[in-house]
Amino acid sequence: MTRRAAALKHFRRTDPQFYAATLPHHATLPEKLPLKRTRKELFRSLVAIVISQQLGTAAADTIFVRVNEVAGDLTPLSLLRISPERLRTAGLSGAKIKTLKAIAEGIEEGSLDLLALKKIPEAEATTRLTKIWGLGPWSVEMFLMFALGREDVFSPGDLGLMRSMESLYGLAKNAPHASLLAIAERWAPYRTYAALLLWRIRDTKVDSGTR
């Protein structure tokens, strides 16, 4: 049984409402979550996540391409060598520049080993990452999901997830995180797969012009 099949089987048993509502999107789930395998891949993924903070996908992708072009070959060392002025020209805010420089410095100094995060519990990985200036819960949760391939991560502060859950479960707008987390417990240990389905619901509504 694939990880996708196991997750869907679990959702059908623990939350039939969620399972039925997401049924049109089950085929879009990956059979297993993507996993970045090298330090360079992990670094580039974390850079992309920082860039995407509070931005739409298209804008974030454009800025990432510009940063990559400025760097030549995006590595911690090449990023450290780029002046803040050039990074601002690429579209980065001062705060994001500070965060990216802090990440690159940690890697170059040896205090941050992204590859080692694959081998430790999520709580410990979260603690190490959130010590870096500008890396908050959302950024770390996205990194755990999309770079480390962790299956049981949920991000209660993500706007897309919030709106999907509010609509699906009839919750008031800006429902407390505690309420969202309580519902998400039904999906453990496959909360990342549930998040993927909730984002797909949100994307479909936006594409169709509904809210």
N, C-alpha and C positions, 0 to 999 in steps of 0.2 A: 504494500500500500504506500503510495506517495505521501509526502508531508501535506500536500494540498488535500488529498482525499481524507487523510486523518483529521485535518482541521475541519473540513466540511461535515464529516460524520459527527464530530464533537459538537459543532454548532447546532446541528439538527436535533441532537439529544438535549443540549443544555439551554438552548434559546430558539425554539421553533419560530418565533416571530422574526427574529433576525435572519434566520436561515431562509424563510420564505421571501422576505423583503429583498434579500441580496441574490436570490436565485438567478436572475438574468445575468449576473456578473460572475458567477462561479467559474466559468470557463476562462475568465481573464486572469485568474490567480496563477502565479508560477507554481510549478510542481515542487520546487524548493526555493528558498529565498536566496537572492544573489549574495555572494561573499567575495569581498576584495581579498586577494591572496598575497599581495606584496606591500611593502611599506610605502612605495610610491603611489600605488592605487589607493591605499587608505588615506594618505596625505591629500591627494587630489580630491577625494570624496569629501573629506572634512572641509577643505577650502570651498568646495561647491556649496556645502551646507551653510557655511558662514555667509557666503555671498547671498544665498537665497533667503536669509532672515528678512521677514517682512516685505518680501518682493514676490511678484508673480513669476511663474515659471519662465516665460519668454524673456523678461527683463533680466532675470538671474542668469539664464543661459548666455545671453549676449555679453554680460559683464564677465562671466567666466572665460569666454572665448577671448575677450580683450586682455584679461589678466594673463592668460596663457600665452598670448602673442607677445606681450611685453616681457614676460619671463623668458621666452624662447623655448625652454623646457622647464615646466613648472616643478620645481623641487624646493625643499626647505631653504637650501643655500641660495638658489636663484631668487627666491622671494625676498630673502633678507637683503640681497644686493640691490633691489629695486627701491628707488626713493619714494617716500610717501606722496610726493607731488605727481609722479608718474602713475602711481596706483589710483590717485584721485582722478586723474585724467581718464583712466580706464573705467571709472564709474563707482569706485568704492568710497564709502563714507570714512571719516576719520576713525570712528569706533571700530569698523570692520577691519581697517588697516591695522589698528592696534592689536586686535584679536589675532589676525593672521600672522603678524610678526611674532606675537607671543607663542603661537603654536610652532612656528618655524624655529624660533630660538630654543624652545624646549626640546625639540627633536635633535637639533644640532648639538646642544649641550648634553644630551643623553638623559635628561630628566623625564622625557616623554617618549615612550616606545609604543607606537600604535599597533605594531604587530603583536606585542605582548598582551594587548587588551583582549585578543581573541581567546586567550587561555585562562582568563580570570572571571569570577562572577560579575554579573552586570552591576551590582551595587558598588563593587570596588572599581570597576571601569568608570562608572559614573563619577565617583569621588575624584578619581585622577583627572578626568577631563574637566570637571567643573571648577577645578583649581585654577584653570587658565582664564585670564581676564576675558570676559565677553562670551564665554561658552556657558549658556544657561541650559535648563532642563530640555527645552525643545530641540536645540541643536544636538545635544547628547542623545536624546531619544531617536532622532533621525539617523544619527551615525550608527547607533546600535542596530537599527532596523536595516538600513540600506548599505552599510559598509561591513558590519560584523555579522549580518545575517541572523540576528537573534530573533527567535520566533515568538517570544512572549513579552513584547514591549508595547506599551500604550502611552499616548501623549494627550493628556486631558486638556492641555492648553492650546492644542492645534485647532484653529478656527474651523477648518473643513470637517474635522471629526466632530467637533461640538455641534455644528449646524446639522450634520447628518443624524446624529443621535437625538437632537431635539425634535427633529421632524419625525423620525421613526418611532420614538417613544412618547411623543406628545409632551415634551418638557418645555418649560418656559425658556425664553431666549436667555442666553448667558447662564445656563444652569450651573450650579456649583460643581467644582471639580470632584468633590466627594460623591455627588450623585452619579456622575459619569463613570468614575472609577468603580463604584459599586455595581453598575450594570456590566462594565467590562470584565469584572471578575468571572462572569458566566463563561467568558470565552477563553480563559486561561486553560491550558498553557499555549494557546495559539492566538494571542491578542494582536500580534503583528499582522497575521492573515486577516483578522477582523478589521483592522485599520485599513488595509488595502481595499477591502470591500466597501467600507464606509466612504473612503475617498472616491471610489468609482461611482457610488451613488451621488455624491456631491457634484462630481464632474459632469455626470449625465444631466443633472438638473440645471447646471449652469449652461451647458451646451444647448439645452432645449429652451433656455430663456426663463426658467422658473426659479423660484427661491424657496 
